[in-house]
Amino acid sequence: MNVMERKNTDLIKEFNRYIREHPDFADAIPQNAFVIMQLEGDEEFNNWSCQLAKSHTEKDEPVVFVRIKKIMPIRTRIKELELCKQIA
């Protein structure tokens, strides 16, 4: 998986979480639409995702661009760790 694919996968995961928390947002997306992730300020990724859309969509298929304007850094949910054994 290259860097763009990884970024796209991460954004899709975050988008899915957002939709679960804000189901009304999903109502604006047409049924069976191809959703294209865009990230404000990242033109290289945005161009890559547009090319991906062009190569995967069919004529007359609805396409929706979702521009993520702000995303918070990923933080761990781990509260406590213990190193049990170190292997040399």
TIRO-2110 file (N, C-alpha, C; in Angstrom, 1 decimal):
// TIRO-2110
0.9, -1.2, 0.0, N, 1, A
0.0, 0.0, 0.0, CA, 1, A
0.9, 1.2, 0.0, C, 1, A
0.7, 2.1, -1.0, N, 2, A
1.5, 3.3, -1.0, CA, 2, A
1.0, 4.4, -0.1, C, 2, A
1.7, 5.5, 0.0, N, 3, A
1.3, 6.6, 0.9, CA, 3, A
-0.1, 7.2, 0.6, C, 3, A
-0.4, 7.4, -0.6, N, 4, A
-1.7, 7.9, -1.0, CA, 4, A
-2.9, 6.9, -0.6, C, 4, A
-2.6, 5.7, -0.9, N, 5, A
-3.6, 4.7, -0.5, CA, 5, A
-3.8, 4.6, 1.0, C, 5, A
-2.8, 4.7, 1.7, N, 6, A
-2.9, 4.7, 3.2, CA, 6, A
-3.6, 5.9, 3.7, C, 6, A
-3.3, 7.1, 3.1, N, 7, A
-4.0, 8.3, 3.5, CA, 7, A
-5.5, 8.2, 3.2, C, 7, A
-5.8, 7.7, 2.0, N, 8, A
-7.2, 7.5, 1.6, CA, 8, A
-7.9, 6.6, 2.6, C, 8, A
-7.3, 5.5, 2.9, N, 9, A
-7.9, 4.5, 3.8, CA, 9, A
-8.2, 5.1, 5.2, C, 9, A
-7.2, 5.9, 5.7, N, 10, A
-7.4, 6.6, 7.0, CA, 10, A
-8.5, 7.6, 6.9, C, 10, A
-8.6, 8.3, 5.8, N, 11, A
-9.7, 9.3, 5.7, CA, 11, A
-11.0, 8.7, 5.6, C, 11, A
-11.1, 7.6, 4.9, N, 12, A
-12.4, 6.9, 4.8, CA, 12, A
-12.8, 6.3, 6.1, C, 12, A
-11.9, 5.8, 6.9, N, 13, A
-12.2, 5.4, 8.3, CA, 13, A
-12.8, 6.5, 9.1, C, 13, A
-12.1, 7.7, 9.0, N, 14, A
-12.6, 8.8, 9.8, CA, 14, A
-13.9, 9.3, 9.3, C, 14, A
-14.1, 9.3, 8.0, N, 15, A
-15.4, 9.7, 7.4, CA, 15, A
-16.5, 8.8, 7.9, C, 15, A
-16.3, 7.5, 7.9, N, 16, A
-17.3, 6.6, 8.4, CA, 16, A
-17.6, 6.8, 9.9, C, 16, A
-16.6, 7.1, 10.7, N, 17, A
-16.9, 7.5, 12.1, CA, 17, A
-17.7, 8.8, 12.2, C, 17, A
-17.4, 9.7, 11.3, N, 18, A
-18.1, 11.0, 11.3, CA, 18, A
-19.6, 10.8, 11.0, C, 18, A
-19.8, 9.9, 9.9, N, 19, A
-21.2, 9.6, 9.5, CA, 19, A
-22.0, 8.9, 10.6, C, 19, A
-21.3, 8.0, 11.3, N, 20, A
-22.0, 7.4, 12.4, CA, 20, A
-22.5, 8.4, 13.5, C, 20, A
-21.6, 9.4, 13.7, N, 21, A
-21.9, 10.4, 14.7, CA, 21, A
-22.8, 11.5, 14.2, C, 21, A
-22.9, 11.7, 12.9, N, 22, A
-23.7, 12.8, 12.2, CA, 22, A
-24.5, 12.2, 11.1, C, 22, A
-25.4, 11.3, 11.4, N, 23, A
-26.1, 10.6, 10.3, CA, 23, A
-26.9, 11.5, 9.3, C, 23, A
-27.2, 12.7, 9.7, N, 24, A
-27.9, 13.7, 8.8, CA, 24, A
-27.0, 14.1, 7.7, C, 24, A
-25.7, 14.1, 7.9, N, 25, A
-24.8, 14.4, 6.8, CA, 25, A
-24.9, 13.4, 5.7, C, 25, A
-25.1, 12.2, 6.0, N, 26, A
-25.2, 11.1, 5.0, CA, 26, A
-26.4, 11.3, 4.1, C, 26, A
-27.4, 11.9, 4.6, N, 27, A
-28.7, 12.1, 3.9, CA, 27, A
-28.4, 12.9, 2.6, C, 27, A
-27.4, 13.7, 2.6, N, 28, A
-27.1, 14.6, 1.4, CA, 28, A
-26.4, 13.8, 0.3, C, 28, A
-25.9, 12.6, 0.6, N, 29, A
-25.2, 11.8, -0.3, CA, 29, A
-26.1, 10.9, -1.1, C, 29, A
-26.1, 11.0, -2.4, N, 30, A
-27.0, 10.2, -3.2, CA, 30, A
-26.7, 8.7, -3.0, C, 30, A
-27.8, 7.9, -3.1, N, 31, A
-27.7, 6.5, -3.1, CA, 31, A
-26.7, 6.0, -4.1, C, 31, A
-25.8, 5.0, -3.7, N, 32, A
-24.8, 4.4, -4.6, CA, 32, A
-23.8, 5.4, -5.2, C, 32, A
-23.6, 6.5, -4.5, N, 33, A
-22.6, 7.5, -5.0, CA, 33, A
-21.2, 7.0, -4.7, C, 33, A
-20.3, 7.4, -5.6, N, 34, A
-18.9, 7.1, -5.4, CA, 34, A
-18.4, 8.3, -4.6, C, 34, A
-17.9, 8.1, -3.4, N, 35, A
-17.5, 9.2, -2.5, CA, 35, A
-16.0, 9.4, -2.7, C, 35, A
-15.5, 10.6, -3.0, N, 36, A
-14.1, 10.9, -3.2, CA, 36, A
-13.7, 11.8, -2.0, C, 36, A
-12.6, 11.3, -1.3, N, 37, A
-12.1, 12.0, -0.2, CA, 37, A
-11.1, 13.1, -0.7, C, 37, A
-11.3, 14.3, -0.2, N, 38, A
-10.4, 15.4, -0.5, CA, 38, A
-9.9, 16.0, 0.8, C, 38, A
-8.7, 16.5, 0.9, N, 39, A
-8.2, 17.0, 2.1, CA, 39, A
-7.7, 18.4, 1.9, C, 39, A
-8.3, 19.4, 2.5, N, 40, A
-8.0, 20.8, 2.3, CA, 40, A
-6.5, 21.0, 2.5, C, 40, A
-5.9, 21.7, 1.5, N, 41, A
-4.4, 22.0, 1.6, CA, 41, A
-3.5, 20.9, 1.1, C, 41, A
-4.0, 19.8, 0.7, N, 42, A
-3.2, 18.7, 0.2, CA, 42, A
-3.5, 18.4, -1.3, C, 42, A
-3.0, 19.3, -2.2, N, 43, A
-3.3, 19.2, -3.6, CA, 43, A
-2.8, 17.9, -4.2, C, 43, A
-1.7, 17.4, -3.8, N, 44, A
-1.1, 16.2, -4.3, CA, 44, A
-2.1, 15.0, -4.1, C, 44, A
-2.6, 14.9, -2.8, N, 45, A
-3.5, 13.9, -2.5, CA, 45, A
-4.8, 14.1, -3.3, C, 45, A
-5.3, 15.3, -3.3, N, 46, A
-6.6, 15.6, -4.0, CA, 46, A
-6.5, 15.3, -5.5, C, 46, A
-5.4, 15.6, -6.1, N, 47, A
-5.3, 15.2, -7.6, CA, 47, A
-5.2, 13.7, -7.7, C, 47, A
-4.6, 13.0, -6.8, N, 48, A
-4.5, 11.5, -6.8, CA, 48, A
-5.9, 10.9, -6.7, C, 48, A
-6.7, 11.4, -5.7, N, 49, A
-8.0, 10.9, -5.5, CA, 49, A
-8.9, 11.2, -6.7, C, 49, A
-8.8, 12.3, -7.3, N, 50, A
-9.6, 12.6, -8.5, CA, 50, A
-9.3, 11.6, -9.6, C, 50, A
-8.0, 11.3, -9.8, N, 51, A
-7.6, 10.3, -10.8, CA, 51, A
-8.2, 9.0, -10.5, C, 51, A
-8.1, 8.6, -9.2, N, 52, A
-8.7, 7.4, -8.8, CA, 52, A
-10.2, 7.3, -9.1, C, 52, A
-10.9, 8.4, -8.9, N, 53, A
-12.3, 8.4, -9.2, CA, 53, A
-12.6, 8.2, -10.6, C, 53, A
-11.8, 8.9, -11.5, N, 54, A
-12.0, 8.8, -12.9, CA, 54, A
-11.8, 7.4, -13.4, C, 54, A
-10.8, 6.7, -12.8, N, 55, A
-10.6, 5.3, -13.2, CA, 55, A
-11.5, 4.3, -12.7, C, 55, A
-12.3, 4.6, -11.7, N, 56, A
-13.2, 3.7, -11.0, CA, 56, A
-14.7, 3.9, -11.2, C, 56, A
-15.0, 5.1, -11.7, N, 57, A
-16.5, 5.4, -11.9, CA, 57, A
-16.9, 5.1, -13.3, C, 57, A
-18.2, 4.9, -13.4, N, 58, A
-18.8, 4.6, -14.7, CA, 58, A
-19.6, 5.8, -15.1, C, 58, A
-19.9, 5.9, -16.4, N, 59, A
-20.7, 7.0, -16.9, CA, 59, A
-22.1, 7.1, -16.1, C, 59, A
-22.5, 8.3, -15.8, N, 60, A
-23.7, 8.5, -15.1, CA, 60, A
-23.8, 8.0, -13.6, C, 60, A
-22.7, 7.5, -13.1, N, 61, A
-22.6, 7.2, -11.7, CA, 61, A
-22.4, 8.4, -10.9, C, 61, A
-23.3, 8.6, -9.8, N, 62, A
-23.1, 9.8, -9.0, CA, 62, A
-21.8, 9.8, -8.3, C, 62, A
-21.1, 11.0, -8.3, N, 63, A
-19.8, 11.1, -7.6, CA, 63, A
-20.0, 12.3, -6.7, C, 63, A
-19.5, 12.1, -5.4, N, 64, A
-19.6, 13.2, -4.4, CA, 64, A
-18.2, 13.4, -3.9, C, 64, A
-17.8, 14.6, -3.9, N, 65, A
-16.5, 15.0, -3.3, CA, 65, A
-16.7, 15.5, -1.9, C, 65, A
-16.0, 14.9, -0.9, N, 66, A
-16.1, 15.2, 0.5, CA, 66, A
-14.8, 15.9, 0.8, C, 66, A
-14.8, 17.2, 1.1, N, 67, A
-13.6, 17.9, 1.4, CA, 67, A
-13.5, 18.0, 2.9, C, 67, A
-12.5, 17.4, 3.5, N, 68, A
-12.2, 17.4, 4.9, CA, 68, A
-11.4, 18.7, 5.1, C, 68, A
-12.0, 19.6, 5.9, N, 69, A
-11.4, 20.9, 6.1, CA, 69, A
-10.5, 20.9, 7.3, C, 69, A
-10.7, 20.1, 8.3, N, 70, A
-9.9, 20.1, 9.5, CA, 70, A
-10.0, 18.7, 10.1, C, 70, A
-8.8, 18.1, 10.4, N, 71, A
-8.8, 16.8, 11.0, CA, 71, A
-7.8, 16.9, 12.2, C, 71, A
-8.2, 16.3, 13.3, N, 72, A
-7.4, 16.3, 14.5, CA, 72, A
-6.4, 15.1, 14.4, C, 72, A
-5.3, 15.3, 15.1, N, 73, A
-4.3, 14.2, 15.1, CA, 73, A
-4.9, 12.9, 15.7, C, 73, A
-4.4, 11.8, 15.2, N, 74, A
-4.9, 10.5, 15.8, CA, 74, A
-4.2, 10.4, 17.2, C, 74, A
-4.9, 10.0, 18.1, N, 75, A
-4.4, 9.8, 19.5, CA, 75, A
-4.7, 8.4, 19.9, C, 75, A
-3.8, 7.8, 20.7, N, 76, A
-4.1, 6.5, 21.2, CA, 76, A
-5.1, 6.4, 22.3, C, 76, A
-5.8, 5.3, 22.3, N, 77, A
-6.8, 5.1, 23.4, CA, 77, A
-6.2, 4.3, 24.6, C, 77, A
-5.0, 3.9, 24.4, N, 78, A
-4.3, 3.1, 25.4, CA, 78, A
-4.1, 4.0, 26.7, C, 78, A
-4.5, 3.6, 27.8, N, 79, A
-4.3, 4.3, 29.1, CA, 79, A
-3.1, 3.9, 29.8, C, 79, A
-2.7, 2.6, 29.7, N, 80, A
-1.6, 2.1, 30.5, CA, 80, A
-0.9, 1.0, 29.7, C, 80, A
0.4, 0.9, 29.8, N, 81, A
1.2, -0.2, 29.1, CA, 81, A
2.2, -0.7, 30.1, C, 81, A
2.5, -2.0, 29.9, N, 82, A
3.6, -2.6, 30.7, CA, 82, A
4.4, -3.4, 29.7, C, 82, A
5.7, -3.3, 29.8, N, 83, A
6.7, -4.1, 29.0, CA, 83, A
7.0, -5.3, 29.9, C, 83, A
6.5, -6.4, 29.4, N, 84, A
6.6, -7.7, 30.2, CA, 84, A
7.9, -8.4, 29.9, C, 84, A
8.4, -8.5, 28.7, N, 85, A
9.6, -9.3, 28.4, CA, 85, A
10.3, -8.7, 27.2, C, 85, A
11.5, -8.6, 27.3, N, 86, A
12.3, -8.1, 26.1, CA, 86, A
13.1, -9.3, 25.6, C, 86, A
13.1, -9.5, 24.3, N, 87, A
13.8, -10.6, 23.7, CA, 87, A
15.1, -10.0, 23.0, C, 87, A
16.2, -10.5, 23.3, N, 88, A
17.5, -10.0, 22.8, CA, 88, A
17.8, -10.6, 21.4, C, 88, A
END
